[in-house]
Amino acid sequence: MTSRYRTIVVVHVLLRRADGQVLFLERAGTGVADGQLCLPGGHLEDEESVIAAVIWETAEEIGVVLNATDLEFVHVVHRRYGHDDPRLGFFFLATLWDGQPVNREPHKCAQLIWADPASPPANTIAYTAAALAQISRSRPFSLEGWGVDFHRQQPADVVHVPARDRERRSPMIPFAEGATVTRRDVLDGRVWTAAPHRVLSDDGTRLVLATWPGTIGYTPANWIRWFTDGDESARKQAVTDLAGGGGELGRWIWQDTIVVTWVGLDPDFNVQLYQPTDDRPAHWKINFERPVTRTAIGIDTCDLLLDLITDPASTTWRWKDEDEYDEIRRHGLVSDAEDRRVQAARLRAVAFVEAGQGPLAEDWSTWRVPDDWPLPQLSPGALDTGTR
């Protein structure tokens, strides 16, 4: 059987200032195109999205933190030179970032230069200059080195979508306000948790959910034992069960706390507000998880057992459950590529908290569950991974 073709993927970012200039790096000491200018970026690794790669490479090379929601796709080029392996180059635009650009890799970069992307310096790498020319014309796609001019073949805005794919590619219909949805953690085809929530708002991308004491869901039985008895060995066994695919689920009644969850602010974490029903203080939690998939009954993801906790005023923060994250890393549940994604997400999360972004800038201290909302109930088939 012939193996499927795989291509090399490279990502680039146009970091654009208010004056319209973008940041270039002068290559040095690499043995390839030294003395020429390129954009920040790098190669995509296994199990890494192009967005995660852009965020990681930018932080690694110039020390600034990008937010996934602030990245705008502007171009992709399919290029081939001689007998070299063809590759895809993705270009993203960023006008917002945290931190000041600095040369963090002086062994590979001689200097940072701001310049006009519509008229880049003469020593700009030809591939980069060609892509910038396409971007200046608002063309989202180009070919390099294939011997044809794509824009003479058909207009850039003409895209044929096979009929069988049209429904699958259509935008997701938002959940209605007040509707019940089920959030599930799914790993290797098995549901590990299932919990009902009610929808506060949803625009098809950003989803706000609420759950409160009395709602009934399912979670690993050993976690329940730890929650109720404080048995630390049960907590460790729950992580082992997760890694080995064993253990049982138990029925769990949510207690003591109203939880509001924002999904879609970042692909690698959600934001949660915990409001105790007694006199304990509220707190915010950044919960790291795999990218969310919407289903017919709610959302599926997989909690990575790592959290960032902050107070209501976002003045202090601390990491929580780093030991559990390290444990699932040791068990191989998080690959090296996914860990890179998580580390980049940690930088974004800290910047998010310290800047008081999103719901952290809002006053939720007086929000309460509407009196006419009954407890949300798990959707039928919630524990069946065939329910999507």
Buried (B, 14 or more C-beta within 10 A) or exposed (E): EEEEEEEEBBBBBBBBEEEEBBBBBBBBEEEEBEEBBBBBBBEBBEBBBBBBBBBBBBBBBBBBBBBBBEBEEBBBBBBBEEEEEBBBBBBBBBEEBBBEBEBEBEEBBBEBBBBEBEEBEEBBBEBBBBBBBBBBEEBBBBBBEEEEEBBEEEEBEEEEEEEEEEEEEEEEEBBEEEEBBBBBBBBEEEBBBBBBBBBBEBEEEBBBBBBBBEBBBBBBBBBBBBBEEEEEEBBBBBBBBBBEEEBEBBEBEBEEBBBBBBBBBBBBBBBBBBBEEEEEEBBBBBBBBBBBEBBEBBBBBBBBBBBBBBBBEBEEBEBBBEEBBBBBBEEEBBBEBBBBBBEBBBBBBBBBBBBBBBBBEEEBEEBEBEEEEEBBEBBEBBBEBEBB
